Amino acid sequence: MIEISHVDKSYGAFQVLTDCTTQVRKGEVVVVCGPSGSGKSTLIKCVNALEPFQRGRITIDGVSVGDPKTDLNKLRARVGMVFQHFELFPHLSIEDNLSIAQVKVLRRSASEARTASMALLQRVGMRAHAHKFPSQLSGGQQQRVAIARALAMNPVAMLFDEPTSALDPEMVNEVLDVMVELAREGMTMMCVTHEMGFARKVANRVIFMDRGRIVEDCAKEEFFGNPAGRSDRARQFLSKILQH
């Protein structure tokens, strides 16, 4: 579903990604982890062309992200993206936040969009809040709405960029529960996160990055269950993050 091949990215003289190669198969859940500044978020933003890259190739369901002929708006409509900060439209109700792109991009009627929006809000436990505005919701509630909004476009894959890092600790689980349910339903997911409990529960594979390179790319059982077989940097990372 997602193929990343020999991708390099730099900001001027600063190299952010170096020779990154991996893939995400249909229905697979891949967690991308690593220390701050390792290139995790940049990599996932390159997947749907929110960040341009200088070398290599990325394809989503056979469509090349870097090809100038590719309609990026059409491609992004097929790839759901959930950010660290919820990016909801503050002046629109929750229901309208879900409906607007369905009407304008997918050309659904207002009634079709509303039916789909209410069903998705029900799915993430937010139907009772459909009439409210984002400022009236907690961070965890806003992030669940953001996930529902991404799902409203019927995506072939979902990208998550540290979706719980801006939340109070008490709100993290309500968002992770929605993500776990999505994974169990077979959604293709690529998720940048430090939530190792989530990775152990639902990931098929774990990618570990450091200094812009993919250092580890293996099954979660191998990543967590065989620390002796990991690189020194991955072992150091795991020893710190798994203590908490």
C-alpha positions as CSV (number, residue, x, y, z in Angstrom):
1,M,0.0,0.0,0.0
2,I,2.9,2.4,0.9
3,E,6.3,2.0,-0.6
4,I,9.3,4.2,0.4
5,S,12.4,3.7,-1.6
6,H,15.8,5.3,-1.0
7,V,14.3,8.7,0.1
8,D,16.6,11.6,0.9
9,K,15.5,14.9,2.2
10,S,17.4,18.0,3.3
11,Y,16.8,21.6,4.4
12,G,19.6,23.4,2.7
13,A,22.8,21.8,3.9
14,F,21.0,19.9,6.7
15,Q,20.3,16.3,5.8
16,V,17.0,15.2,7.5
17,L,16.4,11.9,5.8
18,T,19.1,9.6,4.4
19,D,18.4,6.6,2.1
20,C,15.1,5.6,3.8
21,T,13.5,2.5,2.4
22,T,10.6,0.5,3.8
23,Q,7.0,-0.5,2.9
24,V,3.6,-0.9,4.5
25,R,1.4,-3.7,3.2
26,K,-2.3,-3.5,3.0
27,G,-3.9,-4.0,6.4
28,E,-0.5,-3.7,8.2
29,V,0.1,-1.4,11.2
30,V,3.6,0.0,11.3
31,V,4.9,2.1,14.3
32,V,7.7,4.5,13.6
33,C,9.7,5.4,16.8
34,G,13.0,7.0,17.7
35,P,14.5,9.9,19.6
36,S,13.4,13.5,19.0
37,G,15.0,14.9,15.8
38,S,15.4,11.5,14.2
39,G,13.3,12.3,11.2
40,K,10.1,10.3,12.1
41,S,7.6,13.1,11.5
42,T,9.4,14.3,8.4
43,L,9.3,10.8,6.9
44,I,5.5,10.4,7.5
45,K,4.9,13.9,6.1
46,C,6.8,13.0,2.9
47,V,4.4,10.1,2.4
48,N,1.5,12.4,1.5
49,A,3.8,15.2,0.1
50,L,3.3,17.6,3.0
51,E,7.1,17.7,2.8
52,P,8.9,17.5,-0.5
53,F,11.9,15.1,-0.8
54,Q,14.9,15.5,-3.1
55,R,15.7,11.9,-4.0
56,G,14.0,8.5,-4.0
57,R,10.5,7.4,-4.7
58,I,7.3,7.0,-2.6
59,T,4.1,5.4,-3.9
60,I,0.7,5.0,-2.3
61,D,-1.4,2.2,-3.8
62,G,0.7,2.4,-6.9
63,V,0.5,6.2,-7.3
64,S,3.8,8.1,-7.2
65,V,3.8,10.9,-4.6
66,G,6.8,12.7,-6.2
67,D,5.6,12.6,-9.8
68,P,4.7,16.2,-11.0
69,K,1.7,14.7,-12.9
70,T,0.2,13.3,-9.7
71,D,-2.9,15.2,-8.4
72,L,-1.8,15.6,-4.8
73,N,-5.1,16.9,-3.6
74,K,-6.8,13.7,-5.0
75,L,-4.1,11.5,-3.5
76,R,-4.3,13.2,-0.1
77,A,-8.1,12.6,-0.1
78,R,-7.3,8.9,-0.1
79,V,-4.7,9.1,2.7
80,G,-6.0,10.1,6.2
81,M,-3.6,12.2,8.2
82,V,-3.9,12.9,12.0
83,F,-1.6,15.4,13.5
84,Q,-0.1,16.1,16.9
85,H,-2.3,19.2,17.1
86,F,-5.8,18.5,16.0
87,E,-6.1,21.1,13.2
88,L,-9.9,21.2,13.4
89,F,-11.7,24.3,11.9
90,P,-12.5,26.4,15.0
91,H,-15.4,28.2,13.4
92,L,-17.2,25.1,12.4
93,S,-19.3,22.7,14.5
94,I,-18.0,19.1,14.9
95,E,-20.5,17.8,12.4
96,D,-19.5,20.5,9.9
97,N,-15.8,19.7,10.4
98,L,-16.5,16.2,9.2
99,S,-18.9,17.1,6.4
100,I,-17.2,20.0,4.6
101,A,-14.6,17.9,2.8
102,Q,-17.1,15.2,1.9
103,V,-19.2,17.8,0.2
104,K,-16.4,19.8,-1.5
105,V,-14.0,17.0,-2.4
106,L,-16.0,13.8,-2.6
107,R,-19.1,15.7,-4.0
108,R,-21.5,14.0,-1.6
109,S,-24.8,15.7,-0.9
110,A,-25.2,17.5,2.4
111,S,-27.6,14.8,3.6
112,E,-25.2,12.0,2.6
113,A,-22.3,13.8,4.3
114,R,-24.3,14.3,7.5
115,T,-25.3,10.6,7.6
116,A,-21.7,9.5,7.2
117,S,-20.5,12.1,9.7
118,M,-22.9,11.1,12.4
119,A,-22.1,7.4,11.9
120,L,-18.3,8.1,12.3
121,L,-18.9,10.3,15.3
122,Q,-20.8,7.4,16.8
123,R,-17.9,5.1,16.0
124,V,-15.4,7.3,18.0
125,G,-17.9,8.0,20.8
126,M,-18.5,11.6,19.9
127,R,-22.0,11.7,18.4
128,A,-23.5,13.5,21.4
129,H,-21.1,16.4,20.8
130,A,-21.8,16.9,17.0
131,H,-23.4,20.3,17.6
132,K,-20.4,21.7,19.7
133,F,-17.4,23.6,18.5
134,P,-13.8,22.4,18.9
135,S,-13.1,24.9,21.8
136,Q,-15.8,23.2,23.8
137,L,-14.1,19.8,23.7
138,S,-11.1,18.3,25.6
139,G,-7.9,17.5,23.7
140,G,-8.8,13.8,23.6
141,Q,-12.2,14.5,22.3
142,Q,-10.8,16.8,19.6
143,Q,-8.3,14.2,18.5
144,R,-11.1,11.6,18.2
145,V,-13.0,14.0,16.0
146,A,-9.8,14.5,13.9
147,I,-9.6,10.7,13.4
148,A,-13.3,10.6,12.4
149,R,-12.8,13.5,10.0
150,A,-9.9,11.6,8.3
151,L,-12.0,8.4,8.1
152,A,-14.9,10.4,6.4
153,M,-12.8,10.5,3.2
154,N,-12.8,6.7,3.0
155,P,-9.0,6.5,3.1
156,V,-6.9,3.6,1.8
157,A,-4.4,4.2,4.6
158,M,-4.1,6.4,7.8
159,L,-1.0,8.3,8.8
160,F,-0.6,9.4,12.5
161,D,2.0,11.9,13.5
162,E,2.4,11.6,17.3
163,P,-1.4,11.8,17.8
164,T,-1.2,11.6,21.6
165,S,1.9,13.7,22.4
166,A,-0.1,17.0,22.9
167,L,-2.7,15.3,25.3
168,D,-2.9,15.2,29.0
169,P,-2.0,11.7,30.2
170,E,-5.6,11.0,31.2
171,M,-6.8,11.6,27.6
172,V,-4.2,9.4,25.9
173,N,-6.1,6.1,26.3
174,E,-9.3,7.4,24.8
175,V,-7.5,8.2,21.6
176,L,-5.4,5.0,21.6
177,D,-8.6,2.9,22.0
178,V,-10.0,4.3,18.8
179,M,-6.7,3.6,17.0
180,V,-6.6,0.0,18.4
181,E,-10.1,-0.5,17.0
182,L,-9.1,0.8,13.6
183,A,-6.1,-1.6,13.5
184,R,-8.4,-4.5,14.5
185,E,-10.7,-3.6,11.6
186,G,-7.8,-3.9,9.1
187,M,-7.0,-0.3,8.4
188,T,-3.5,0.2,6.9
189,M,-1.7,2.5,9.4
190,M,1.6,4.2,9.7
191,C,2.0,5.8,13.1
192,V,4.8,7.9,14.6
193,T,4.4,7.5,18.4
194,H,6.3,7.0,21.6
195,E,3.4,4.9,23.0
196,M,5.2,1.5,23.2
197,G,2.2,-0.1,24.8
198,F,0.2,0.6,21.6
199,A,3.1,-0.7,19.5
200,R,3.2,-3.9,21.4
201,K,-0.6,-4.3,21.3
202,V,-1.3,-3.7,17.6
203,A,1.8,-3.1,15.5
204,N,2.9,-5.7,13.0
205,R,6.2,-4.0,12.5
206,V,8.4,-1.4,14.3
207,I,10.6,1.0,12.5
208,F,13.3,2.7,14.6
209,M,14.9,5.8,13.3
210,D,18.0,7.8,14.4
211,R,19.7,10.8,12.7
212,G,17.5,10.5,9.6
213,R,18.1,6.9,8.9
214,I,16.0,3.7,9.4
215,V,18.2,1.7,11.8
216,E,15.7,-1.1,12.6
217,D,12.7,-2.4,10.6
218,C,11.4,-5.7,12.0
219,A,8.5,-7.5,13.5
220,K,7.3,-6.1,16.9
221,E,8.1,-9.5,18.5
222,E,11.7,-9.2,17.3
223,F,12.0,-5.5,18.3
224,F,10.7,-5.9,21.9
225,G,11.5,-9.6,22.5
226,N,15.1,-9.7,21.3
227,P,16.9,-6.6,22.6
228,A,20.3,-8.3,22.2
229,G,19.7,-8.5,18.5
230,R,19.0,-4.7,18.2
231,S,21.5,-2.0,17.4
232,D,23.2,-0.2,20.3
233,R,21.1,3.0,19.6
234,A,17.8,1.0,19.7
235,R,18.8,-0.8,22.8
236,Q,19.6,2.5,24.5
237,F,16.3,3.9,23.4
238,L,14.3,0.9,24.6
239,S,16.1,0.8,28.0
240,K,15.0,4.4,28.6
241,I,11.4,4.3,27.2
242,L,10.4,0.9,28.6
243,Q,11.3,1.9,32.2
244,H,8.2,4.2,32.3
